[in-house]
Amino acid sequence: MYYSLLFIFKDEIIELLNGLHFNYINSGFATPDQQWQRSNHLFSWNRLFFIHSGEAEFELDGCTYPLQKGKCYLFPAGRQTAYRCSSQFSLDWLHFEASAYLQPKLLDVLQCPVQLTSTGSPLGSSLNSSLTSPLSNALFKLLHQLGRQEQSFKVNFEQSAIIQLLLAPFITQGVPKKQLKNLQRLQPVLTYIENNLGSQLRLPELAQQVYLEVNYFSRLFLKVIGVSPGLYIQQCRMEVACRWLLGSDKSIEVIAQELGYFDASHFCRLFKQTIGQTPKQYKQHNINPI
């Protein structure tokens, strides 16, 4: 399946997709009601929704998307979101991580649409149709069943294959950023940051990873990534903190220390500034969020 999908990608994306990998986090079927609402929430992993009935609203980076029956939606990780529901609705949901050899955050590079649109590609058309047909129900049900099984190579492989099939139409409609070459140039820095979030990362150290002068590196980073290196590091740390708060037994003090904040109160202030809630409030209000 992986090689057949490559035929519909542009040449500049093929290298990006080397080592394509999807990591299943969890999934389920739910029927939320009016209590399903958040005014400020940071996704710590990617989400895929398929709406069965009812309607709700989802806000991503200031844009509002009505969640409508029979449609599939993809929401990337690390984004500020808000969502609300006026009445009960039902959906299949999936949490997952996506990565590729040249880019740990694949969906940040491929500008995948939030909602699917029709496409002229025969393969894309058939995959789009599958997401609004009984096949989508079968794929989600299989994911839910696999998620309840003990993890093994077979289970992980099947989960990854199903996620790839569900995501294929989103990826084929994605467009690589114009800054793809510069992004690839900065990739060693992004990987270095991801692997050293608990260290005191400094500009000269980061610039050295790509053999650039500090001021030029800072300007290039801001132009390509959209935020300064310091803000990017803070956002990555908060994303990891959100994940640990919900998926581990680490205390706030331990999380702060492991992310390079030796003052837990300083970490809490930055967390509230970024997320809009204290770490304790975030953990209490987001237990097993959809």
N, C-alpha and C positions, 0 to 999 in steps of 0.2 A: 504493500500500500504506500509506503514512504516514497519509493522511487516513482510510482505512477503519479503521485501528487506533484513531483518536481517539474513535470512537463508543462504545467500551467503557471509556473513562477517565472518572473523575469530573471535574466542572468545574474544581476547584482544581488538577488535574494538567495540564490542557490548556495553560495558559500556560507551565508548567514545561517542556513538551516542545517548545516553539517552538525551532526550530533544532536539532532532534534530530540528533545526529551520532555515528557509530561509526568508530573508527580501527583498522584491522587492524594487529596487530603481527607475529604469526607463528602458525603452526598445524602440526599433524602427527598422525600415527598412531604409537603407541608400545606396546611390550610390556615395561613395567618389571618388575623382580623385587625380591628382598629388599634390594637396594642403593638402592631408591627410598625414602628416608626422611630426614627432617629433624626436629630437635627444636625449632628456633626459626627461622622464616623469615618475612620480610616481603614480601608481594606488592607489586610495583611497578606492576602492571597487573591488570586483571580477567581471570579465567580461566573458561572453560566446558569441562566434561568430559562426554563421553558414554561410558559403560562398556560394552564389548562382552563381556568375559568376566572371570572371576576376581573377587576382592574385595580391597579395601584400606580403610584408615581415614584420614580427614582431620579435623584438629582446627582449628576456627576460633573465635577469641575464647573458648576454654575449652569449647566444645561439640564433641563428637565425632560425625562423620557417616560411617557405613559406606558405602563406594562399591560399589554393587551393579549387577549385570548388567542392561542394558536401561534404565538410568536416567540422567538428565541433571542436572548440578550446576553451580551458578553461585557463584563465590567472588569477592567484590569486592576491589579493590585496597586497599592501605594497611592490611591487617589482619595481626596476628600469627597465624601458622599452624604446624602440625606435621602430618606425614603419615608413614605407614608401610605396608609391604606384606609379608605373610607368605609369599606365593607369587607367581608370575607372573600378571599380568593385562594386559588390552589395552584401549586407549581412544583415542578421538579427542579432541584438545585444541586449545583456541583461546586466544590471548592477545589482548586488545583494550582500547581506551580508549573510554569512553562519556561524552558531554557533551551539554548542552543550553544554550539561550540564557541561562537564569537560574541554571544550576548546572553548573560544570565537571565535578563528580563526581556524575553522575546517579544512580548506584546507591547513593550515600550518602543521597540524599533519598528515593528510592523504596525502601521496605523490601521489596525483592524476596526471595522465598524462596530458600533454598539449593538445595532439591530441589522439583521440581514436584509438585503435588497435583492431583486432579481438580477441575474447575470447572464451574459451571452454564452458563457462556457458550458458545453454539454455536461462535463463532469460537475462543474459548479452548480448547474441547474438541478441535476439529479440529487446532489447532496443537499441543496437548499430544500428541495421537496421532501427529503427524508426527515428534515427537522420539523415538518408540519404534518407528519403522517404517523401511522401506528409504529413505524420503525423507530422513531424517536422515543416513543414510550418504552419500547422493548430495550433500547440501548440504555436508557436511564434506569429501568428496572434491573437490568443486569449489573449496572454499576452499583446500585444500592445493595444487591445480593452479594457482590464481590466484596463490598465494603464491610460486610458483617462477617466475612470469613477471616481466618488466620492469615496473616500476610506471608506470602511466599513468592518465589520468582514467577511462578505461573500466574498467580493472582495479580501481581504488579504488572506483568507483561500484558495481560488482558485488559486491565484498567487503562494502561497507557494507550493501547490500540483503540479502545472505544473513545477515549478523550480525543485522540487524533482525528477520528472520523467525525466526531461532533464539531470539532473546531475547524476542519478543513475548509468549509465555505467562508468562514470569517477570515481565515488567513489568505485565501485566494482573492478576496476583495480588499485586502490590506495593501497599502502602498508604502514602500520604504521611504524613510525620511530623506530629504535632499542632502542631509549632512551624513549620509551613510559612511562615506570614506573617512570623514573626521571622527565619526563615532567608533569605527573600527580602530582608528589610531588611538583613541582614548580607552579602548577596551582593557588594556593592562591596568590602567588606573582604577576603572570601575571594579574589576576583579580584585585588585589589591585592597580597595576600600571594603568590599564585601567580606573579605577574609580577615580583616584587621579592625573590625568595628570596636573592639575592646581596647584598642591602642589610642594613644594621643596622636592622631594623624595631623601632620603639618604640611603646608603648601610646598616647601622645598622637597620634602620627602615624596609627595605625590608627583610633582613635576619631574623628578628624577626617574620615575617609572617609565616615562616616555621621552626622556632626554630633551626636555624643553626648558627654556628660561621661565622663571616663576611668573612674571607678569604676562608673558605671552600665553603660558599654560592657563592662567586664570581667565583670560579673555576668551580663549578657545573653548574652555569648559563651559563658561556661561553661554556662549553662542550656540553650542551643540546640545547641551543638556537642558538649558533653559533656566538654571539656577546656579548660584555660586558653589564651589566645591564644599565650603563649610555648611551651607544649607542642605546640599545633597547628602552629606554625611549625617546631619541631624535627622533628615527624613528617613534615611535607611535605618538608623538606630531606633527611631520611633516605630517603624514598621516591624522590626524584630521584637521590640518591647511589647507591642500589641499581640504578636503571635505567642510570645512566652506567657503573657498574662492570662491568655485564654487556654493555652495548650500545655502548660507545665505547672509544677508546684513551686517554682522559684518565687521567693519573696521579692518585694519591691526593692529592698536594699541590695539583694544579690543581683537582680536584673540591672540596676543602676551601675553597680561595680563592674559587671561583666561587659557592659557597653561603654566603659571608659569614664563613667561619672562617679567619682569618689565621694561626692556629696549627694546623698539621696534626695535631699530637699531641692537642690538645683535641678536634678533630673525630673522631679515631679513638676517643677515650675515650667520646664521646657515641654514636658509631656502635655500639660494642660494648655499651654500656648499653641501647640501643634494640633492636638486632638480635640480640645474644647472640654475635656473632662480630666479629672485627676486619674492616676492609674487605678486607684481603688474603685472609683465610680465606673470607669471603663470596664473593669472586670465584673462588677456587679450587674451592669446593664447589658452586657454582651455575651452572656453565657450561651454557648452554642448558637450564635447568630446564623440566620439563613444567608 
